[in-house]
Amino acid sequence: MKIYLSIIVSFISVICKSQRMTVNQINYQMTGDHKAMVVKGSYSGNIIIPDKITFQDVTYVIEALGYDSFSGSHQLISVKLPESIRNIEGRAFEDCINLTSINFPKSLQRIENAAFFKCDQLKKVIIPENVELISPNAFSYCSSLQEISVDPKNKFYASKDGVLYDKTFKILIKVPDTKSEVNIADTVEKIFPSTFENCRFLSKIELPLSITDIPTFSFDNCKALKEFNIHQNIKTIGWDIFRNAENLEKFTVDPLNPNFSTEEGVLYDHEKTSLLKFPPAKEKFTIPATVKNIVTSAFNTSKNLKEIIIPETVEKINTWAFANCPVLTKITIMAKKPTYMSEAFQISRKITFYVPKETVEEYKKSNDSSWKNANYVGI
């Protein structure tokens, strides 16, 4: 009997916690004993969230903005949060393209994954003293963001020149999208994939010697960059780090770096056996005969690339290696048999490969769909 009673009580508790209610055109959901959070709705104009609501004679404290709660509310202009709010959950304000103003109360502790993703009109953010977690991509693609400031009393985060760091200045978390220059603290040891994301006005980025790893997508949409230097201490570089950096003309590598090298501005591993990244501003290129491997996304978003010659030494062309190359029309491959290729040419039109004329039939017979569905011209 006690077991059945426990099950019934638990079931009732689950029902109560999932109960939704609407008060003054704002949707809420119970989260616990006399507590609730704001949940998904279509919101517009200037919203004021109360610290408490009363529903069916019961009072609830509003502690959170739930996952996806305001997302897609294109007519939302401003939000005023009460001192009871502790958590802004993931994607809470995603794609609120006209949100210009929001206050973060002293009670706030967490700003989660992509909470303000693509809030195009948000210009300034002030992080209060009790925030203990900010997702690295919380403010990704906030195209008008100028400044992130932090209360000096905060124990976990700090800001300098409007840029967000952890308190120790060892982690660079977010550079606001509108920055045209940034002087990175020389104590920084780590950056995130979203740190420089969409910083389309930065023409120069100098990483301090204390940074050894550059993660995937690090400089996505950094359209003003024309040159990038790999200093002597860089050990790893993620794939597609300069996606949509369409004006990048060349890479340089410190001669003391034991891991990477350049030739004609193109980035390779130290032995030049793997081609890592092609500067998107280039129009024509012949891959050197030392190269055996073209890594994932090596030429991705090379929107100016028209012609490429791939030597017979290349043994593998990885996924998306030549994705989003809209004007690439002449692809010459010197290999006498089909090279291993995995969805390398993500191009909507049917591709024409120029190959040695004596190998055309062998290419056509290939079981690999990447080769089978193409046109061939013998050279």
C-alpha positions as CSV (number, residue, x, y, z in Angstrom):
1,M,0.0,0.0,0.0
2,K,2.8,2.4,0.8
3,I,4.5,1.7,-2.5
4,Y,1.2,2.5,-4.4
5,L,0.8,5.7,-2.4
6,S,4.4,6.7,-3.2
7,I,3.8,6.1,-6.9
8,I,0.5,8.2,-6.8
9,V,2.2,11.1,-5.0
10,S,5.1,11.0,-7.5
11,F,2.7,11.0,-10.4
12,I,0.7,13.9,-9.0
13,S,4.0,15.8,-8.5
14,V,5.0,15.3,-12.1
15,I,1.6,16.5,-13.3
16,C,1.9,19.6,-11.1
17,K,5.4,20.4,-12.3
18,S,4.3,20.2,-15.9
19,Q,1.2,22.4,-15.4
20,R,1.2,25.5,-17.7
21,M,-0.6,28.7,-17.1
22,T,-0.9,32.1,-18.8
23,V,-1.0,35.3,-16.8
24,N,-1.2,38.7,-18.4
25,Q,-0.3,37.1,-21.8
26,I,2.9,35.5,-20.6
27,N,3.2,31.7,-20.5
28,Y,4.6,30.0,-17.5
29,Q,5.3,26.4,-16.3
30,M,5.6,25.2,-12.7
31,T,9.1,24.0,-11.9
32,G,8.8,23.1,-8.2
33,D,7.2,24.1,-5.0
34,H,5.7,27.5,-5.7
35,K,8.2,28.2,-8.4
36,A,7.7,28.7,-12.1
37,M,9.5,29.8,-15.3
38,V,8.6,31.6,-18.5
39,V,8.0,29.3,-21.4
40,K,7.4,29.4,-25.1
41,G,5.2,32.0,-26.5
42,S,4.9,34.6,-29.3
43,Y,5.9,37.9,-27.6
44,S,6.1,41.4,-28.9
45,G,6.7,45.0,-27.8
46,N,8.0,45.8,-24.3
47,I,7.7,42.9,-21.9
48,I,7.9,43.2,-18.1
49,I,8.4,39.9,-16.3
50,P,7.0,40.0,-12.7
51,D,8.9,38.4,-9.8
52,K,5.7,36.6,-8.7
53,I,2.4,35.5,-10.2
54,T,-0.8,34.2,-8.6
55,F,-2.7,31.5,-10.4
56,Q,-5.8,29.8,-8.9
57,D,-5.0,31.4,-5.5
58,V,-1.4,30.0,-5.5
59,T,1.6,32.3,-5.7
60,Y,4.6,31.3,-7.7
61,V,8.1,32.9,-7.8
62,I,9.5,33.3,-11.3
63,E,13.0,31.9,-11.3
64,A,13.9,31.2,-15.0
65,L,13.3,31.9,-18.6
66,G,12.9,28.5,-20.1
67,Y,14.5,26.9,-23.2
68,D,13.4,28.6,-26.4
69,S,10.9,30.7,-24.4
70,F,11.1,33.9,-26.5
71,S,12.8,32.5,-29.6
72,G,11.6,33.8,-32.9
73,S,9.7,36.7,-31.4
74,H,10.6,39.1,-34.1
75,Q,8.5,42.0,-32.7
76,L,10.0,41.8,-29.2
77,I,11.7,45.1,-28.4
78,S,12.7,45.1,-24.7
79,V,12.5,42.8,-21.7
80,K,12.6,43.8,-18.0
81,L,13.6,41.0,-15.7
82,P,12.8,40.8,-12.0
83,E,15.3,40.2,-9.2
84,S,14.0,36.7,-8.8
85,I,15.4,35.4,-12.1
86,R,18.3,33.0,-11.7
87,N,18.6,31.3,-15.1
88,I,18.3,32.2,-18.7
89,E,18.1,28.8,-20.5
90,G,19.4,27.8,-23.9
91,R,18.1,29.7,-27.0
92,A,15.7,31.7,-24.8
93,F,16.0,34.8,-27.1
94,E,17.3,33.1,-30.3
95,D,16.4,35.1,-33.4
96,C,14.8,38.0,-31.5
97,I,16.0,40.2,-34.3
98,N,14.6,43.5,-32.9
99,L,15.4,43.0,-29.2
100,T,17.3,46.2,-28.2
101,S,17.3,46.1,-24.4
102,I,17.3,43.6,-21.6
103,N,18.5,44.0,-18.0
104,F,20.3,41.2,-16.1
105,P,19.3,41.3,-12.5
106,K,21.6,40.8,-9.6
107,S,20.0,37.4,-8.9
108,L,21.0,36.0,-12.3
109,Q,23.4,33.0,-12.1
110,R,23.4,31.3,-15.5
111,I,23.2,32.4,-19.2
112,E,23.0,29.2,-21.2
113,N,23.7,27.8,-24.7
114,A,22.9,30.3,-27.6
115,A,20.6,32.2,-25.3
116,F,20.9,35.4,-27.4
117,F,21.9,33.9,-30.7
118,K,21.1,36.3,-33.6
119,C,19.8,39.1,-31.5
120,D,20.8,41.5,-34.2
121,Q,19.9,44.8,-32.4
122,L,21.4,44.1,-29.0
123,K,24.3,46.6,-28.5
124,K,25.4,46.3,-24.9
125,V,25.4,43.6,-22.2
126,I,26.1,44.1,-18.5
127,I,27.0,40.9,-16.6
128,P,26.0,41.3,-12.9
129,E,28.1,40.1,-9.9
130,N,26.4,36.7,-9.3
131,V,26.6,35.2,-12.7
132,E,28.6,32.0,-12.5
133,L,28.1,30.5,-16.0
134,I,28.0,32.0,-19.4
135,S,27.9,29.7,-22.4
136,P,30.7,30.6,-24.8
137,N,28.1,31.0,-27.6
138,A,25.5,32.8,-25.5
139,F,25.9,36.0,-27.6
140,S,26.9,34.4,-31.0
141,Y,25.9,36.4,-34.1
142,C,24.7,39.4,-32.2
143,S,25.6,41.6,-35.2
144,S,25.3,45.0,-33.5
145,L,27.0,44.0,-30.2
146,Q,29.5,46.6,-29.2
147,E,30.4,45.9,-25.6
148,I,30.2,43.2,-22.9
149,S,30.9,44.6,-19.4
150,V,31.1,42.8,-16.1
151,D,30.5,43.9,-12.6
152,P,33.9,44.0,-10.9
153,K,32.5,42.0,-8.0
154,N,31.9,39.0,-10.2
155,K,34.1,36.1,-9.1
156,F,34.0,34.2,-12.4
157,Y,34.1,36.7,-15.3
158,A,35.8,40.0,-16.2
159,S,35.9,42.4,-19.2
160,K,38.5,44.6,-20.8
161,D,37.8,47.0,-23.6
162,G,34.3,45.5,-23.9
163,V,35.6,42.0,-24.4
164,L,34.5,39.1,-22.2
165,Y,37.1,37.0,-20.3
166,D,37.1,34.6,-17.4
167,K,38.2,36.1,-14.1
168,T,41.8,34.9,-14.5
169,F,42.1,36.4,-18.0
170,K,43.3,32.9,-19.2
171,I,40.2,32.3,-21.3
172,L,39.0,34.7,-24.0
173,I,35.3,34.0,-24.2
174,K,33.7,36.5,-26.6
175,V,34.8,39.5,-28.7
176,P,31.7,41.6,-29.6
177,D,30.7,41.3,-33.3
178,T,31.3,45.0,-34.2
179,K,34.9,45.3,-32.9
180,S,37.3,46.5,-35.6
181,E,40.4,45.8,-33.4
182,V,41.2,43.9,-30.3
183,N,44.3,43.7,-28.1
184,I,44.1,40.3,-26.5
185,A,45.5,40.0,-23.0
186,D,48.9,38.2,-23.2
187,T,47.8,35.8,-20.4
188,V,45.1,34.2,-22.6
189,E,45.6,30.4,-23.0
190,K,42.3,29.4,-24.6
191,I,39.7,30.6,-27.1
192,F,36.4,29.0,-28.1
193,P,34.9,28.3,-31.6
194,S,32.6,31.2,-31.0
195,T,35.1,33.7,-29.6
196,F,35.7,35.6,-32.8
197,E,32.6,34.3,-34.7
198,N,31.1,37.0,-37.0
199,C,33.7,39.6,-36.1
200,R,33.4,40.9,-39.6
201,F,35.2,44.2,-39.1
202,L,38.4,42.7,-37.5
203,S,41.2,43.2,-40.1
204,K,43.9,41.8,-37.9
205,I,44.1,39.2,-35.1
206,E,47.3,38.5,-33.3
207,L,47.1,35.6,-30.9
208,P,49.4,35.7,-27.9
209,L,52.1,33.0,-27.6
210,S,50.3,31.5,-24.6
211,I,47.6,30.1,-27.0
212,T,48.5,26.7,-28.4
213,D,45.3,25.5,-29.9
214,I,42.9,27.0,-32.4
215,P,39.5,25.3,-32.4
216,T,37.2,24.5,-35.3
217,F,35.2,27.5,-36.8
218,S,37.3,30.0,-34.7
219,F,37.2,32.8,-37.3
220,D,33.9,32.0,-39.0
221,N,32.6,35.0,-41.0
222,C,35.6,37.2,-40.2
223,K,35.3,38.9,-43.6
224,A,37.8,41.7,-43.1
225,L,40.8,39.5,-42.3
226,K,43.4,39.5,-45.1
227,E,46.3,37.8,-43.4
228,F,46.7,35.5,-40.5
229,N,49.9,34.5,-38.7
230,I,50.5,31.1,-37.0
231,H,52.9,31.8,-34.2
232,Q,55.7,29.4,-33.0
233,N,53.6,27.8,-30.2
234,I,50.5,26.8,-32.1
235,K,50.2,23.0,-31.9
236,T,46.7,22.2,-33.2
237,I,44.3,23.9,-35.7
238,G,40.7,22.7,-36.0
239,W,39.1,22.2,-39.4
240,D,37.4,25.1,-41.3
241,I,38.7,27.8,-39.0
242,F,38.2,30.5,-41.6
243,R,34.8,29.5,-43.0
244,N,33.3,32.5,-44.9
245,A,36.5,34.6,-44.3
246,E,36.3,35.4,-48.0
247,N,38.9,38.1,-48.2
248,L,41.7,36.1,-46.5
249,E,44.7,36.3,-48.9
250,K,47.4,34.4,-47.1
251,F,48.7,32.6,-44.1
252,T,52.1,33.1,-42.5
253,V,53.9,30.7,-40.2
254,D,56.7,31.5,-37.7
255,P,59.8,29.6,-38.9
256,L,60.2,28.2,-35.4
257,N,56.8,26.5,-35.5
258,P,57.4,22.7,-35.7
259,N,53.9,21.8,-36.7
260,F,52.9,24.0,-39.7
261,S,54.2,25.6,-42.8
262,T,53.1,27.8,-45.7
263,E,53.8,28.1,-49.4
264,E,52.2,30.8,-51.6
265,G,50.1,31.7,-48.6
266,V,48.5,28.3,-48.3
267,L,48.6,26.5,-44.9
268,Y,50.0,23.0,-44.6
269,D,51.3,20.6,-42.0
270,H,55.1,21.0,-41.4
271,E,56.1,18.4,-44.0
272,K,53.6,19.8,-46.6
273,T,51.9,16.3,-46.9
274,S,48.5,17.6,-45.8
275,L,46.9,20.8,-47.2
276,L,45.0,22.3,-44.2
277,K,43.5,25.6,-45.4
278,F,43.4,27.5,-48.7
279,P,43.0,31.3,-48.4
280,P,39.5,32.0,-49.9
281,A,40.5,35.1,-51.8
282,K,42.7,33.2,-54.3
283,E,41.3,32.4,-57.8
284,K,43.6,29.7,-59.2
285,F,45.9,27.1,-57.6
286,T,48.1,24.1,-58.3
287,I,48.5,21.9,-55.3
288,P,52.2,21.0,-54.8
289,A,53.3,17.4,-55.4
290,T,54.3,16.9,-51.8
291,V,50.6,16.8,-50.8
292,K,49.0,13.4,-50.1
293,N,45.9,14.6,-48.1
294,I,43.4,17.4,-48.5
295,V,41.7,17.8,-45.1
296,T,38.1,18.3,-44.3
297,S,36.8,21.8,-45.5
298,A,40.3,22.8,-46.8
299,F,38.8,24.9,-49.6
300,N,35.3,25.3,-48.2
301,T,33.7,28.7,-49.0
302,S,36.5,29.6,-51.4
303,K,34.1,31.8,-53.3
304,N,36.7,33.2,-55.7
305,L,38.3,29.9,-56.7
306,K,37.9,29.1,-60.4
307,E,40.6,26.5,-61.2
308,I,42.4,23.8,-59.3
309,I,45.0,21.3,-60.3
310,I,45.3,18.2,-58.0
311,P,48.5,16.2,-58.5
312,E,48.7,12.4,-58.7
313,T,50.4,12.3,-55.3
314,V,47.1,13.1,-53.5
315,E,45.6,10.0,-52.0
316,K,42.7,11.3,-50.1
317,I,40.2,14.2,-50.5
318,N,38.2,14.6,-47.4
319,T,34.5,15.6,-46.7
320,W,33.5,19.1,-47.8
321,A,37.1,19.8,-49.0
322,F,35.7,21.8,-51.9
323,A,32.2,22.7,-50.6
324,N,30.7,26.0,-51.4
325,C,33.0,26.9,-54.2
326,P,30.4,28.5,-56.5
327,V,32.7,29.5,-59.4
328,L,35.0,26.5,-59.4
329,T,34.5,25.2,-63.0
330,K,37.9,23.6,-63.9
331,I,39.0,20.7,-61.7
332,T,42.1,18.9,-63.1
333,I,43.1,15.7,-61.4
334,M,46.4,14.1,-62.5
335,A,45.9,10.8,-60.7
336,K,45.8,7.7,-63.0
337,K,43.1,6.1,-60.9
338,P,40.3,7.6,-58.8
339,T,41.5,9.1,-55.6
340,Y,39.6,8.2,-52.4
341,M,37.0,10.9,-52.0
342,S,34.2,11.4,-49.5
343,E,31.6,14.0,-50.5
344,A,34.4,16.4,-51.2
345,F,32.7,18.5,-53.9
346,Q,29.5,19.8,-52.4
347,I,28.5,21.6,-55.6
348,S,24.8,21.7,-56.8
349,R,25.7,21.4,-60.5
350,K,27.1,18.3,-62.2
351,I,30.9,18.4,-61.9
352,T,33.3,18.1,-64.8
353,F,36.7,16.6,-64.0
354,Y,39.7,17.0,-66.4
355,V,41.7,13.8,-66.1
356,P,44.5,12.0,-68.1
357,K,42.6,10.8,-71.3
358,E,43.8,7.2,-70.9
359,T,42.1,7.0,-67.5
360,V,38.6,8.4,-68.3
361,E,36.9,5.0,-68.5
362,E,38.4,3.9,-65.2
363,Y,37.0,7.0,-63.5
364,K,33.6,6.4,-65.0
365,K,33.6,2.8,-63.7
366,S,34.4,3.9,-60.1
367,N,31.9,2.6,-57.5
368,D,32.5,5.8,-55.5
369,S,29.4,8.1,-56.2
370,S,31.7,11.1,-56.1
371,W,33.3,10.0,-59.3
372,K,30.5,8.0,-60.9
373,N,28.1,11.0,-61.2
374,A,30.5,13.4,-62.9
375,N,31.4,14.4,-66.4
376,Y,34.9,13.8,-67.7
377,V,37.2,15.5,-70.2
378,G,40.5,13.7,-71.2
379,I,43.6,15.8,-71.3
